[in-house]
Amino acid sequence: MTATFPDLHMSPRLLAPGHTPADLPTHLQRYGPARYDDPERLLATLAESGLTGRGGAAFPAYRKLVAVRTNGTRTGRPPVVIANGAEGEPASRKDRTLLQLSPHLVLDGLQAAAHAVGAGEAYIAVEDGATWLESAVAQRRDDPLPTKVVRLPKSFLSGQASALARYVSGGPAVPAHQDPPVRERGAHRAPTLVQNVETLAHLALIARYGADWFRTAGTAAHPGSALLTLHVPGREPRVVEAPYGMRIGRLLPLADVSAVLVGGYHGTWIPAAEAAEVPLNADHLGAGVLLALPVTRCGVRETADIVRYLALQSAGQCGPCLNGLPRMANAFAALATPGPQGNARTDLTRWAGLVEGRGACHHPDGTVRLVRSALTTFTAELDAHAQGHCTAKGNH
């Protein structure tokens, strides 16, 4: 388990200090019993809270639930609710840490969401920790709706909403063309709510304590807190909770750091001096990853390795992934080797425009976001490579 608590950035909401997972009696002692208000009241409270998704897209949770509930009423098919704990993002540890330490908070949120949309089935999908979750689910004999634990294959894309819906329906865990989207027709052809496990944990607390309580952390525009996986050179990754609005420089020591990767493999590189002043908000946190790149490592080489990984992780179902991402990976690999670059930078810019917005899912878009930020943040390093040398102190 990667969670450590050497420093607290706020009074913890989702994770109590320490390393002891909370069983059901401990959970109830800490938070009190779950509340399942009238669905309309619960949805109104959720709207007032301003909670957004913590899985990467930062979509308003209220709007997502209302859409699924409306489609369920329109079609006469009880919706399916899926708690997304896949965490295919290699740099993230937050969801598995949450599920290890506070599984019942997530399960409370799953039950509350299912109640709010009128769901007929509830699932929690994970790559790791299924046995632990099955034990937690078995403790909850009084839940209104039984929860089934789904064991996902390890893949960067297995947690994508349409991939989850396909897998729950008995198909492969790969994205589908989203027409119609899963909120209209997903698992078992029913309207489907796919919600990140951290989002559901926040929802459980909002159902208990209300919107005003939730807004006591964060900012007016970005209320609440978020779990973050911090990568600091020379240390093991650790998971912390911090309020929106806190500057990245208060979370990461940035001495001898050249840049920060914000959001994970589908995120953006930001120069360290600029990143220090950037406040946390839902728009750029992505998978909740903050990775400090030391001056001893080459940002161009690091990006090339990530883009290669992303190209290999594509489902290979559409042109942007099948053709565009491998070409971008090869071009970045060329840029990572000091020496003549040819047209690699120009080609990357052109290919980024060609694949963006054209995939079956958002995998190409996330890759483009990373590539464009690298071309900007590491311009000086790219220029040095073109002249035959690397400025990284470790020459990596």
VOVEXRO-983353 format. One line per field, with one value per residue (C-alpha): residue number from 1; x, y, z. Coordinates in Angstrom, 2 decimals. Each point is the difference from the previous one (the first is absolute). Layout:
# VOVEXRO-983353
i	(NUM;...)
u	(X;...)
v	(Y;...)
w	(Z;...)
This chain:
# VOVEXRO-983353
i	(1;2;3;4;5;6;7;8;9;10;11;12;13;14;15;16;17;18;19;20;21;22;23;24;25;26;27;28;29;30;31;32;33;34;35;36;37;38;39;40;41;42;43;44;45;46;47;48;49;50;51;52;53;54;55;56;57;58;59;60;61;62;63;64;65;66;67;68;69;70;71;72;73;74;75;76;77;78;79;80;81;82;83;84;85;86;87;88;89;90;91;92;93;94;95;96;97;98;99;100;101;102;103;104;105;106;107;108;109;110;111;112;113;114;115;116;117;118;119;120;121;122;123;124;125;126;127;128;129;130;131;132;133;134;135;136;137;138;139;140;141;142;143;144;145;146;147;148;149;150;151;152;153;154;155;156;157;158;159;160;161;162;163;164;165;166;167;168;169;170;171;172;173;174;175;176;177;178;179;180;181;182;183;184;185;186;187;188;189;190;191;192;193;194;195;196;197;198;199;200;201;202;203;204;205;206;207;208;209;210;211;212;213;214;215;216;217;218;219;220;221;222;223;224;225;226;227;228;229;230;231;232;233;234;235;236;237;238;239;240;241;242;243;244;245;246;247;248;249;250;251;252;253;254;255;256;257;258;259;260;261;262;263;264;265;266;267;268;269;270;271;272;273;274;275;276;277;278;279;280;281;282;283;284;285;286;287;288;289;290;291;292;293;294;295;296;297;298;299;300;301;302;303;304;305;306;307;308;309;310;311;312;313;314;315;316;317;318;319;320;321;322;323;324;325;326;327;328;329;330;331;332;333;334;335;336;337;338;339;340;341;342;343;344;345;346;347;348;349;350;351;352;353;354;355;356;357;358;359;360;361;362;363;364;365;366;367;368;369;370;371;372;373;374;375;376;377;378;379;380;381;382;383;384;385;386;387;388;389;390;391;392;393;394;395;396)
u	(0.00;1.43;-1.96;2.05;-0.93;3.18;-1.89;-3.68;-1.11;-3.51;-2.15;-0.40;-3.36;0.53;3.08;0.60;3.65;1.73;0.24;-2.92;-2.84;-3.43;-2.32;-3.75;-0.24;2.94;-1.52;-3.35;1.70;1.95;-2.75;-3.31;-2.62;-0.55;-2.88;-2.22;-2.23;-2.81;1.73;-1.08;1.35;3.27;0.45;-0.73;2.61;2.50;-0.65;0.54;3.27;1.65;1.63;1.79;1.36;3.38;0.82;1.48;-2.82;-1.21;-3.59;-2.62;-1.21;-3.52;-0.46;1.25;-2.42;-2.96;0.70;0.07;-3.12;-1.86;1.01;-1.09;-3.43;-0.26;0.92;-1.64;3.26;1.46;3.50;3.26;2.52;3.72;2.59;3.17;3.08;1.98;2.79;1.80;2.13;3.48;1.01;-3.13;-0.45;-2.91;-2.93;1.57;1.10;-3.54;-1.47;2.53;-0.52;-3.63;-1.89;-3.29;0.01;0.15;-2.70;-2.21;0.41;-0.81;-3.21;-0.93;0.58;-2.00;-2.85;0.07;-0.26;-2.33;2.56;-0.76;3.62;3.18;3.61;3.44;2.75;3.69;3.24;1.51;-1.45;-3.12;0.31;0.23;-3.04;-2.01;0.63;-1.15;-3.14;-0.79;-0.13;-2.79;-3.07;-2.41;0.83;-3.13;1.64;2.50;3.42;1.99;3.80;1.41;3.63;1.39;2.99;2.96;-0.10;0.33;-3.43;-1.94;-1.46;-1.41;-3.78;-1.03;2.70;-1.43;-3.52;1.10;1.86;-2.90;-2.16;2.35;2.10;3.65;1.23;0.71;-1.72;-2.93;-1.07;-2.22;-3.12;-2.17;2.03;-0.13;-2.27;-2.63;0.95;2.84;0.26;-2.71;-1.31;-1.29;0.84;3.26;1.73;3.77;1.46;3.53;0.34;1.36;-2.98;-2.32;1.84;-0.56;-3.65;-0.42;1.23;-2.14;-3.05;0.90;1.16;-1.41;1.21;1.09;2.29;1.59;0.66;1.95;3.02;1.21;-1.08;-3.31;0.76;1.59;-1.49;1.19;3.20;1.79;2.23;3.39;2.85;3.23;3.21;3.06;3.51;1.63;-3.23;-2.72;-3.23;-2.45;-3.68;-1.24;-3.24;0.13;-2.60;-0.51;1.70;3.20;3.10;1.99;3.13;-1.42;-0.40;3.21;3.55;1.21;3.69;2.05;-3.19;-0.36;-3.71;-3.12;-2.31;-3.50;-2.81;1.90;0.75;-2.89;1.04;2.26;3.62;0.45;3.38;0.82;0.09;-3.41;-1.46;0.94;-2.62;-2.73;-3.01;-1.58;-3.28;-2.19;0.74;3.61;0.49;-1.05;0.75;1.25;3.71;2.74;3.39;3.14;2.64;3.52;2.59;1.97;-2.62;-0.78;-3.59;0.14;1.09;-2.62;-2.72;1.19;-0.28;-3.52;-1.19;1.39;-1.91;-3.22;0.35;0.43;-2.99;-2.47;-2.87;0.96;-3.63;0.19;2.39;1.28;1.19;0.95;2.02;0.39;1.31;2.78;1.19;0.03;1.89;2.64;0.39;0.47;2.50;1.99;-0.13;1.21;3.29;2.44;0.74;-1.78;-3.78;-1.16;-3.69;-0.90;-1.27;-2.02;-1.42;-1.03;-1.87;-1.76;-0.91;-1.27;-2.53;-1.02;-0.74;-1.56;-3.75;-0.14;0.41;-2.56;0.95;2.12;3.27;1.40;-1.08;1.82;3.13;-0.13;-0.33;3.17;1.95;-0.93;0.97;3.35;0.77;-0.57;1.51;3.11;0.74;3.49;0.78;-1.30;2.25;2.96;-0.76;-0.10;3.54;1.14;-0.01;-2.31;-0.11;-1.41;2.61;-0.35;0.09;-2.99)
v	(0.00;3.38;2.29;1.89;3.10;1.91;3.23;0.91;2.76;0.16;-1.78;-3.38;-0.84;-3.13;-1.51;-0.01;0.29;-3.36;-3.22;-1.99;-0.77;0.76;-2.98;0.64;0.64;2.42;1.71;0.44;1.31;2.52;1.25;-1.20;-1.91;0.66;2.27;-0.64;3.05;0.44;-0.19;3.50;1.44;-1.91;1.23;3.58;-0.26;-1.41;2.90;2.53;-1.67;0.54;-3.45;-0.91;-3.35;-1.00;-2.48;2.51;1.65;2.24;-0.20;1.24;-3.05;1.37;0.29;-3.53;-1.50;2.01;-1.10;-3.68;0.32;1.80;-2.63;-2.75;1.58;0.64;-3.55;-1.82;-1.85;0.22;1.46;-1.76;1.70;-0.83;1.23;0.44;-1.08;-1.20;2.59;-1.01;3.17;-1.38;3.04;0.03;-1.70;1.99;-2.26;-3.23;1.75;1.30;-3.45;-1.60;2.44;1.17;-2.55;0.53;3.72;-0.86;-2.64;2.52;2.38;-2.77;-0.79;3.70;0.45;-3.15;1.28;3.42;-1.37;-2.90;-2.65;-3.69;-1.20;1.20;-0.98;1.01;-0.66;-0.29;-1.35;-0.65;-0.74;-1.89;-2.56;2.76;1.73;-3.21;-0.36;3.59;-0.53;-3.19;2.05;2.20;-2.20;2.92;1.86;0.82;-1.31;-2.89;0.96;-2.26;0.27;-0.14;-0.97;1.90;-0.94;2.36;2.65;3.76;0.12;-2.58;2.75;2.01;0.23;-1.91;-2.62;-0.61;-0.22;-2.54;-2.10;-0.07;-1.13;-2.91;1.61;1.09;2.87;2.30;3.29;0.08;2.80;2.01;0.44;-0.16;0.75;-2.37;2.39;-0.93;-3.59;-1.73;-3.20;-2.50;2.72;1.99;3.63;-0.26;2.24;-0.48;1.99;0.05;-1.50;3.23;1.91;-2.50;0.35;3.78;-0.61;-2.19;2.83;2.60;-2.23;-0.08;3.55;2.15;2.36;2.81;-2.34;-1.22;3.59;0.80;-1.35;1.27;3.14;1.39;-1.06;-3.32;-1.21;-2.95;-1.99;-2.58;-3.01;0.41;-2.36;1.90;-1.10;1.62;-0.95;-2.49;-0.87;-2.58;1.39;1.07;0.87;3.14;1.95;3.72;2.73;1.53;3.37;-1.14;0.81;-2.90;1.47;-0.75;-3.66;-0.73;1.04;1.50;0.64;-1.63;-0.75;1.07;-0.67;-1.52;-2.45;0.97;-2.51;-3.14;-1.50;1.91;3.16;2.94;0.91;3.37;1.67;-0.31;3.75;0.45;-3.15;1.20;2.74;-2.05;-0.61;-3.42;-0.12;-2.58;1.22;-1.12;-2.69;-2.89;-3.23;1.91;-0.49;2.52;-1.23;2.07;-0.51;0.45;1.92;-3.25;-1.47;1.10;1.13;-0.89;-3.55;-0.36;1.18;-2.34;-2.94;1.02;0.54;-3.39;-1.59;1.80;-1.13;-3.61;0.27;1.12;-2.32;0.21;0.46;3.29;1.86;2.57;-2.76;-2.59;2.37;3.39;-0.96;-2.34;2.71;2.54;-2.47;-0.57;3.74;0.69;-2.84;1.72;3.29;-1.72;-1.00;2.90;0.64;1.11;0.19;0.33;0.89;-1.77;3.10;1.20;-3.49;-0.27;3.30;-1.07;-3.48;1.42;2.06;-2.99;-2.43;2.40;-0.49;-2.88;-3.05;-2.48;1.26;2.82;-1.95;1.85;3.36;-0.69;-1.02;3.17;2.08;-1.54;0.38;3.64;0.91;-1.74;1.81;3.28;-0.74;-1.73;2.29;0.82;-3.68;-0.82;2.70;-1.44;-3.48;1.40;1.26;-3.44;0.18;-0.38;2.52;-2.39;-0.28;-3.77;-0.23;-2.32)
w	(0.00;-0.97;2.32;2.53;1.96;0.87;-0.52;0.02;-2.33;1.46;2.53;-1.73;-1.47;-2.06;1.62;3.74;1.10;0.38;-1.90;1.39;-2.42;1.44;0.38;0.14;3.79;-0.16;-3.01;1.75;3.12;-2.08;-2.33;1.41;-1.98;-3.70;-1.05;-2.96;-0.30;-2.47;-3.41;-1.00;3.23;-0.35;-3.58;1.07;2.77;-2.47;-2.39;2.79;1.01;-3.38;0.12;-3.22;-1.09;1.42;-2.75;-2.43;-1.95;2.88;-1.28;2.48;1.94;0.29;-3.76;-0.54;2.52;-1.30;-3.58;0.98;2.16;-2.83;-2.56;2.34;0.35;-3.75;-1.02;2.88;0.65;3.54;-0.31;0.78;2.30;-0.18;2.50;-2.03;1.94;-3.01;0.38;-3.18;0.26;0.88;2.07;2.17;3.37;1.41;-0.87;1.20;3.21;0.57;-0.61;2.33;2.86;-0.40;-2.09;1.84;-0.79;-3.70;0.40;1.83;-2.92;-2.47;1.88;0.17;-3.75;-0.76;2.18;-1.67;-3.56;0.77;-0.94;-0.26;0.06;1.70;-0.72;1.19;-2.55;0.91;-1.39;3.43;3.43;-1.07;2.82;2.60;-1.48;-0.10;3.73;0.58;-2.09;1.93;3.24;-1.38;0.36;0.31;-3.24;-2.03;-3.21;-0.12;-1.38;-2.32;-0.19;-3.53;-0.59;-2.97;-2.17;0.43;-2.70;-0.31;-1.66;2.03;2.21;-2.90;0.41;-3.13;0.64;3.48;-1.35;-2.63;2.55;2.46;-2.94;-0.71;-2.73;-0.15;2.20;-2.95;-0.88;-2.39;-2.30;2.31;-2.12;1.96;3.16;2.97;1.92;-2.60;-0.77;1.79;2.03;-0.99;-2.36;3.00;0.86;1.93;2.54;0.13;2.89;1.39;3.49;1.50;-1.38;1.68;3.31;-0.13;-0.92;3.10;2.22;-1.78;0.61;3.71;0.68;-2.80;-2.68;2.31;1.90;-3.23;-1.08;3.17;-1.87;-3.35;-1.82;-1.20;-3.58;0.97;3.28;2.02;0.18;-2.10;0.53;-1.65;-0.79;0.57;-1.72;1.56;-1.17;2.36;1.85;-0.35;-1.50;2.68;0.08;1.74;0.15;-0.73;-0.53;-3.40;-0.15;1.70;-2.07;-1.42;1.55;3.47;-0.88;-1.90;0.87;-3.27;0.64;-2.78;-1.92;-3.63;-0.58;1.54;-1.75;1.11;-0.52;-0.97;-3.40;-1.57;1.82;-0.69;0.68;1.72;0.71;3.71;0.72;-1.58;1.58;3.48;-0.25;-1.70;2.29;0.04;-1.87;-1.65;-3.52;-0.16;2.66;-2.23;1.83;3.05;-0.75;0.79;-1.19;0.56;-2.69;1.42;-2.00;-0.30;-2.33;-3.54;-0.53;-3.70;0.77;2.75;-2.37;-2.75;2.40;1.04;-3.58;-0.98;2.88;-0.97;-3.61;1.11;2.36;-2.68;-0.85;-3.68;-1.05;-1.86;-2.29;2.52;2.35;-2.61;-2.19;1.67;3.44;-1.24;-2.38;2.82;2.21;-2.70;-0.57;3.72;0.25;-2.74;1.90;3.17;-1.65;-0.33;-3.65;-3.19;0.47;-3.57;-0.16;3.26;1.82;-2.97;-0.52;3.65;-0.16;-3.18;1.24;3.29;-1.96;-2.11;2.85;2.51;0.44;-2.47;2.22;1.28;3.48;1.42;-0.01;-3.05;1.48;3.28;-1.87;-2.10;3.17;1.41;-3.26;-0.53;3.55;-0.39;-3.24;1.82;3.42;-1.32;-2.97;1.27;0.48;-3.48;-1.44;1.90;-1.33;-3.53;0.59;1.14;3.79;3.01;2.84;2.63;2.75;0.10;-3.80;0.15)
